[in-house]
């Protein structure tokens, strides 16, 4: 009697399913070899995607996956790049962490190309989880979070705190980098570093503005414009931050002027009136000086493309110039 019963054993069948047959393994190698040798990009892409479908457990999934994502990026197929970046764990769970970070970085770049801020943040945070000191990614995510804030107050504040954390980490990490890290000569790296530093301060300033810390926001943004003198967004948020300070000084001046007038009306002691007058005049001068700073910042914002600053710029300019806009065009032109 032939001993064939074991072939039907569930345990044996389980092990047989785990071990690829020689023909499947050979097909795996042959498909990868053909894919690797293919020089036509479109044909290579089609072969790569078929490979990922046909050989899900192949040891070659990782290099094929990486190549497929890169080929989609080269053809600006941003939707496909993001699709594959979303499927890293599904298709290539065993991929090396550094390669996963590279795919997520490509997904982040694709999201930037399509103005998908939510995806920029999502992919960027996946990169940071793997490489917490990746300065370019930290800068990108810190800069993007303020543009995609949730409506819920608690969630918004948590997002802003995260942006500050990423921005400060980027600033710390930047200090330890050299041109050699990017293959750049010292002179070129100095210029590049200055721009990155400006972007970080800009991100921190915008974040602090949204946290209503206008004084610190203005400090960060003032530092940023020194490195990025033509950045409309930095000038715009600097103008907004200074404007909030101006509004505070203007309110204090109005209150001080009222107290002065009330004292005069009540025939208060002369020294009291003089003291209140001095306080009111000092606040008036401070408010006017701050308004001038706002006008300069908003004029620079408009000059460099931030047209959303124009309405407030015109309002303040009229306050400063007896309800006239004469000379505003010249001021804006001088900021280009």
Secondary structure in CASP SS format (residue, H / E / C, confidence):
PFRMAT SS
TARGET T0000
AUTHOR 0000-0000-0000
METHOD secondary structure of the structure
MODEL  1
X C 1.00
X C 1.00
X C 1.00
X C 1.00
X H 1.00
X H 1.00
X H 1.00
X H 1.00
X C 1.00
X H 1.00
X H 1.00
X H 1.00
X H 1.00
X H 1.00
X H 1.00
X H 1.00
X H 1.00
X H 1.00
X C 1.00
X C 1.00
X C 1.00
X H 1.00
X H 1.00
X H 1.00
X H 1.00
X H 1.00
X H 1.00
X H 1.00
X H 1.00
X H 1.00
X H 1.00
X H 1.00
X H 1.00
X H 1.00
X H 1.00
X H 1.00
X H 1.00
X C 1.00
X C 1.00
X C 1.00
X H 1.00
X H 1.00
X H 1.00
X H 1.00
X H 1.00
X H 1.00
X H 1.00
X H 1.00
X H 1.00
X H 1.00
X H 1.00
X H 1.00
X H 1.00
X H 1.00
X C 1.00
X C 1.00
X C 1.00
X C 1.00
X C 1.00
X C 1.00
X H 1.00
X H 1.00
X H 1.00
X H 1.00
X H 1.00
X H 1.00
X H 1.00
X H 1.00
X H 1.00
X H 1.00
X H 1.00
X H 1.00
X H 1.00
X H 1.00
X C 1.00
X C 1.00
X C 1.00
X H 1.00
X H 1.00
X H 1.00
X H 1.00
X H 1.00
X H 1.00
X H 1.00
X H 1.00
X H 1.00
X C 1.00
X H 1.00
X H 1.00
X H 1.00
X H 1.00
X C 1.00
X C 1.00
X C 1.00
X C 1.00
X C 1.00
X H 1.00
X H 1.00
X H 1.00
X H 1.00
X H 1.00
X H 1.00
X H 1.00
X H 1.00
X H 1.00
X H 1.00
X H 1.00
X H 1.00
X H 1.00
X H 1.00
X H 1.00
X H 1.00
X H 1.00
X C 1.00
X C 1.00
X C 1.00
X H 1.00
X H 1.00
X H 1.00
X H 1.00
X H 1.00
X H 1.00
X H 1.00
X H 1.00
X H 1.00
X H 1.00
X H 1.00
X H 1.00
X H 1.00
X H 1.00
X C 1.00
X C 1.00
X C 1.00
X C 1.00
X H 1.00
X H 1.00
X H 1.00
X H 1.00
X H 1.00
X H 1.00
X H 1.00
X H 1.00
X H 1.00
X H 1.00
X H 1.00
X C 1.00
X C 1.00
X C 1.00
X C 1.00
X C 1.00
X C 1.00
X C 1.00
X H 1.00
X H 1.00
X H 1.00
X H 1.00
X H 1.00
X H 1.00
X H 1.00
X H 1.00
X H 1.00
X H 1.00
X H 1.00
X H 1.00
X H 1.00
X H 1.00
X H 1.00
X H 1.00
X H 1.00
X H 1.00
X H 1.00
X H 1.00
X H 1.00
X H 1.00
X C 1.00
X C 1.00
X C 1.00
X C 1.00
X H 1.00
X H 1.00
X H 1.00
X H 1.00
X C 1.00
X C 1.00
X C 1.00
X H 1.00
X H 1.00
X H 1.00
X H 1.00
X H 1.00
X H 1.00
X H 1.00
X H 1.00
X H 1.00
X H 1.00
X H 1.00
X H 1.00
X H 1.00
X H 1.00
X H 1.00
X H 1.00
X H 1.00
X H 1.00
X H 1.00
X H 1.00
X H 1.00
X H 1.00
X H 1.00
X H 1.00
X H 1.00
X C 1.00
X C 1.00
X C 1.00
X H 1.00
X H 1.00
X H 1.00
X H 1.00
X H 1.00
X H 1.00
X H 1.00
X H 1.00
X H 1.00
X H 1.00
X H 1.00
X H 1.00
X H 1.00
X H 1.00
X C 1.00
X C 1.00
X C 1.00
X C 1.00
X H 1.00
X H 1.00
X H 1.00
X H 1.00
X H 1.00
X H 1.00
X H 1.00
X H 1.00
X H 1.00
X H 1.00
X H 1.00
X H 1.00
X H 1.00
X H 1.00
X H 1.00
X H 1.00
X H 1.00
X H 1.00
X H 1.00
X H 1.00
X H 1.00
X H 1.00
X H 1.00
X H 1.00
X H 1.00
X H 1.00
X H 1.00
X H 1.00
X H 1.00
X H 1.00
X H 1.00
X H 1.00
X H 1.00
X H 1.00
X C 1.00
X C 1.00
X C 1.00
X C 1.00
X H 1.00
X H 1.00
X H 1.00
X H 1.00
X H 1.00
X H 1.00
X H 1.00
X H 1.00
X H 1.00
X H 1.00
X H 1.00
X H 1.00
X H 1.00
X H 1.00
X H 1.00
X H 1.00
X H 1.00
X H 1.00
X H 1.00
X H 1.00
X H 1.00
X H 1.00
X H 1.00
X H 1.00
X H 1.00
X H 1.00
X H 1.00
X H 1.00
X H 1.00
X H 1.00
X H 1.00
X H 1.00
X H 1.00
X H 1.00
X C 1.00
X C 1.00
X C 1.00
X H 1.00
X H 1.00
X H 1.00
X H 1.00
X H 1.00
X H 1.00
X H 1.00
X H 1.00
X H 1.00
X H 1.00
X H 1.00
X H 1.00
X H 1.00
X H 1.00
X C 1.00
X C 1.00
X C 1.00
X C 1.00
X C 1.00
X C 1.00
X C 1.00
X H 1.00
X H 1.00
X H 1.00
X H 1.00
X H 1.00
X H 1.00
X H 1.00
X C 1.00
X C 1.00
END
